[in-house]
Amino acid sequence: MGQLDGKVVLLTGAARGMGASHARRLVAEGAKVVMGDVLEGEGKALAEELGEAARFVRHDVGSEEDWDGAIAAARGFGRLDGLVNNAGVLQNARLKDETHEAFERLLRINLHGTWWGLRKALPLLREAGGGSIVNVSSQAAMKSYPGLSSYSTSKWAVRGLTKVAAQEFGPDGIRVNSIHPGGIEETGMFGSSGASEEIIAQRKALIPLRRFGSKKDVSDVVVFLLSDASSYLSGVELPIDGGSIV
Ligand SMILES: NC(=O)c1ccc[n+]([C@@H]2O[C@H](COP(=O)([O-])OP(=O)(O)OC[C@H]3O[C@@H](n4cnc5c(N)ncnc54)[C@H](O)[C@@H]3O)[C@@H](O)[C@H]2O)c1
């Protein structure tokens, strides 16, 4: 028996990185998954590999129209029990150097995308009698990192939005939690950080568990938060960072 048998989950940013890991794991746990992403080739290929339990939709999380398409795909599975707001992008720039255009572009995906997701999923989750929303924030929403001005802003905002949504959606049986990964290896984002091997080794030495996280580490927590095993958890912010935030 899977931990998510019978549940339908909408997952954003599902084509690669952690999203692809979550998609595989959700299907393995018995869920039906609507996989959204802007990377059509990778997303479609993974959905095909996963079979009838997975459907890919081209879904830019900053677009209201695309959200309507993703929600319609969930309706095609008959219901919606969970949403994982995973899509995100990173931008390395000091506050003094970043253009306003770049700041807005990042917020449109990381923050507005989550905001749309919360609003668009609500009616179907209500219809299902409740559900679970997992917002992917970051360790960068728990402490400050110079050079990540727009990224940190977006992830701190997602942390706050999660709390408000947990309060507002709770009476409908909808739980809303945020997760805060530290450095997670083998993701597009980790690979694009631009850090030298020396810097990476220094960062690793500061993690109490002395290793970066794996995609599986995060998928395990996502499954838990979507499952009935976490049925009394809402408004929680969960670091997945080897003990770095203490
Ligand atoms: N990798 C890390 O170390 C790390 C740490 C903390 C938090 N996170 C967060 O985890 C989430 C997943 O990131 P990842 O590390 O797997 O990175 P990734 O770059 O491998 O995957 C991100 C996915 O989001 C998709 N995406 C980008 N813009 C989109 C848009 N407008 N609409 C829909 N999809 C879009 C990408 O195409 C990609 O498939 C992100 O929210 C990220 O901020 C990552």
PDBQT file of the ligand as one rigid body, heavy atoms in Angstrom, charges set to zero:
ROOT
HETATM    1  N1  LIG A 301      18.601  22.955  -5.147  1.00  0.00    +0.000 N 
HETATM    2  C1  LIG A 301      18.697  23.556  -3.976  1.00  0.00    +0.000 C 
HETATM    3  O1  LIG A 301      19.747  23.500  -3.347  1.00  0.00    +0.000 OA
HETATM    4  C2  LIG A 301      17.488  24.267  -3.369  1.00  0.00    +0.000 A 
HETATM    5  C3  LIG A 301      17.562  24.696  -2.050  1.00  0.00    +0.000 A 
HETATM    6  C4  LIG A 301      16.457  25.323  -1.471  1.00  0.00    +0.000 A 
HETATM    7  C5  LIG A 301      15.288  25.480  -2.184  1.00  0.00    +0.000 A 
HETATM    8  N2  LIG A 301      15.231  25.056  -3.479  1.00  0.00    +0.000 N 
HETATM    9  C6  LIG A 301      13.957  25.226  -4.181  1.00  0.00    +0.000 C 
HETATM   10  O2  LIG A 301      13.514  23.958  -4.648  1.00  0.00    +0.000 OA
HETATM   11  C7  LIG A 301      12.666  24.130  -5.790  1.00  0.00    +0.000 C 
HETATM   12  C8  LIG A 301      13.116  23.189  -6.902  1.00  0.00    +0.000 C 
HETATM   13  O3  LIG A 301      14.387  23.615  -7.370  1.00  0.00    +0.000 OA
HETATM   14  P1  LIG A 301      15.515  22.617  -7.930  1.00  0.00    +0.000 P 
HETATM   15  O4  LIG A 301      16.654  22.748  -7.012  1.00  0.00    +0.000 OA
HETATM   16  O5  LIG A 301      14.951  21.282  -8.193  1.00  0.00    +0.000 OA
HETATM   17  O6  LIG A 301      15.912  23.407  -9.271  1.00  0.00    +0.000 OA
HETATM   18  P2  LIG A 301      15.782  22.985 -10.815  1.00  0.00    +0.000 P 
HETATM   19  O7  LIG A 301      16.273  24.195 -11.538  1.00  0.00    +0.000 OA
HETATM   20  O8  LIG A 301      16.460  21.694 -11.063  1.00  0.00    +0.000 OA
HETATM   21  O9  LIG A 301      14.212  22.792 -11.026  1.00  0.00    +0.000 OA
HETATM   22  C9  LIG A 301      13.311  23.871 -11.052  1.00  0.00    +0.000 C 
HETATM   23  C10 LIG A 301      12.187  23.539 -12.015  1.00  0.00    +0.000 C 
HETATM   24  O10 LIG A 301      11.288  24.673 -12.048  1.00  0.00    +0.000 OA
HETATM   25  C11 LIG A 301      10.952  24.892 -13.407  1.00  0.00    +0.000 C 
HETATM   26  N3  LIG A 301      10.515  26.270 -13.644  1.00  0.00    +0.000 N 
HETATM   27  C12 LIG A 301      11.269  27.393 -13.759  1.00  0.00    +0.000 A 
HETATM   28  N4  LIG A 301      10.492  28.448 -14.048  1.00  0.00    +0.000 NA
HETATM   29  C13 LIG A 301       9.220  27.978 -14.129  1.00  0.00    +0.000 A 
HETATM   30  C14 LIG A 301       7.965  28.589 -14.387  1.00  0.00    +0.000 A 
HETATM   31  N5  LIG A 301       7.871  29.893 -14.668  1.00  0.00    +0.000 N 
HETATM   32  N6  LIG A 301       6.858  27.813 -14.366  1.00  0.00    +0.000 NA
HETATM   33  C15 LIG A 301       6.951  26.484 -14.098  1.00  0.00    +0.000 A 
HETATM   34  N7  LIG A 301       8.102  25.852 -13.861  1.00  0.00    +0.000 NA
HETATM   35  C16 LIG A 301       9.225  26.603 -13.865  1.00  0.00    +0.000 A 
HETATM   36  C17 LIG A 301      12.221  24.566 -14.173  1.00  0.00    +0.000 C 
HETATM   37  O11 LIG A 301      11.970  24.386 -15.557  1.00  0.00    +0.000 OA
HETATM   38  C18 LIG A 301      12.686  23.324 -13.458  1.00  0.00    +0.000 C 
HETATM   39  O12 LIG A 301      12.122  22.150 -13.995  1.00  0.00    +0.000 OA
HETATM   40  C19 LIG A 301      12.746  25.614  -6.148  1.00  0.00    +0.000 C 
HETATM   41  O13 LIG A 301      11.610  26.281  -5.644  1.00  0.00    +0.000 OA
HETATM   42  C20 LIG A 301      13.984  26.080  -5.420  1.00  0.00    +0.000 C 
HETATM   43  O14 LIG A 301      13.966  27.460  -5.145  1.00  0.00    +0.000 OA
HETATM   44  C21 LIG A 301      16.303  24.457  -4.089  1.00  0.00    +0.000 A 
ENDROOT
TORSDOF 0
